[in-house]
Amino acid sequence: MEVFFENIIISGAYLLTAFYCIKKSKHFAEWICSNGNLNAEVNFALNKSELLFVLFVGLGIFGLIKHLPAFLVDGFDYIKGRNNSGLLEVSRGVTPGDLIRQIISLLLFFALVFYAKVFADFFAAKINNTEPEDLIDIKTEE
């Protein structure tokens, strides 16, 4: 029975996230385009900052999708375990420390999505261009 409720909570979390993302998709697209400086026409010559921006947004959204349902299930188990402490029901033994670690990881992934442009600009400035000069262009100029 416990597994049934866990599956309902996980399915509900995914369903709510999907509805919210679909409802706010235009807002998210405008936000990503305004922060990512993607107002130009489509080209595949992206610079380091834009690639890092996409990487950080993708990692942040992946982490939120991965950890949010587990946090909801563990929070439900923790609350259920506190309310049913006298019953002989076997719980997974979720501690407050586990919940705090999950909250911190969710906040870090949210910060990664929210400040992706800042992180991308910072790391793009720190990364040196390791590509060698184009030898073909040098040979054709001679």
N, C-alpha and C positions, 0 to 999 in steps of 0.2 A: 504494500500500500504506500509505503514511503517513496519507493521508486516512481510510482504513479504521480505523486504530488511533485516530485522533483522534475519529472518530464513536463508536467503542466506548467511549472514555473519557468523552465528553460524555454519551452515553446512560446509562452506568453511574452517573455522578455524579447525573443527574436521577433515575434509578431509586432509588438509595440515599437521596437526599433525600426522595423521595416516600414510600418505605417508612418512613423515620424519622418524617416528619411524620404519617403515618397512625397509626403505633404510639403516638406521644406526643401525639396530637391532644387527648385529654382533659386532659393535663397542661398543654399550651399554652393551651387555653381557660381553665382555672382560673387560670393565671398572668396571662393578659391581663385576665380579669375582676377579679382581686384587685388588680392594679396600676392598672387603669383605673377603679376604683370604679363598676362596672357592676352592682351588686347590686340596683338598683331595677328597677321594671317598665319595659318598653320604652316609650320616648317619643322624639319627634323634636326635642325642645327641648334639644339638647345644648349645653353651654357650650364656651367656647374651649379649655379644657384637654383635654376629651375629644376634640374634633375634632383638635387638634394631636397628641394621643397616637396616634390612628388614623393620621394622616398620617405621623408618624415611624416607626411600626411598619411601615407599608406601604412607605415608602421604603427602610427598612433591609432588609426581606425581598426587595424587588425588586433591590436592589444585590447582595445575597448570591446570589440566583438567577442574576443576570446575570454576575457576575464569578468565581464559584467554578469553573464548568466551564472557563473560559478559563485560569484559574490552573493547574488540573490538567493541561490539555493543554500549556501552556508549561513546566510543571515536568517533564512526561514528555519533551518535546522537549529540554530542557536536560540532563536526565540521559542521554538517549539520545545526544545530541551529545558529551557528555564521554566516554562509554564507547566510542563508535565514531569517535573522532577520526582514526584512521588510514584509515578507509574512504572511498570516493569518494561517499558519500551526501550529498545536498544537504539541509541543514537550514535552518530558518527563522532561525537566528541569534539565539536567545533569550539575552539577557545576564543576569547576576545582578542588575543594576540594575532590569531589567524585572520580575523576580520579586519584588524587594524592594518596588517600587511596588505591585504587585498584592497582596502580603501586607498592606501598610499600608492599602490601600483596603478589603480584606476586614475587617481589624480595625476600621476606622472604621464600616463598615456594621453589624458585629456590635455595636459600642458604641452605635450609634444605636438598634438594636432593644432592647438590654439596658437602656439608660438613657432610654428613650422617655418614661417618666412624669416623670422629673426635668426633661428638656428641655421637655416640654409644660407643666409647672407654671411653669417659669422664663419661657418666652415668653408664656404666658397672662397672667402678671403684668405683663410689659412692654408688651403690646399694649393700647392704649387703645380703648375702645368708640367706634367711628366712626359708629354708627347714630344718626340723628336721633331725637328724641322722637316718639312716636306722635301725630301731629296729630289723628287721628280721635278718640282718647280725650279729648284736650283739648277738642275741639269738642263732644263729646257731654256733657261735664260742665257746660258753660255753659248 
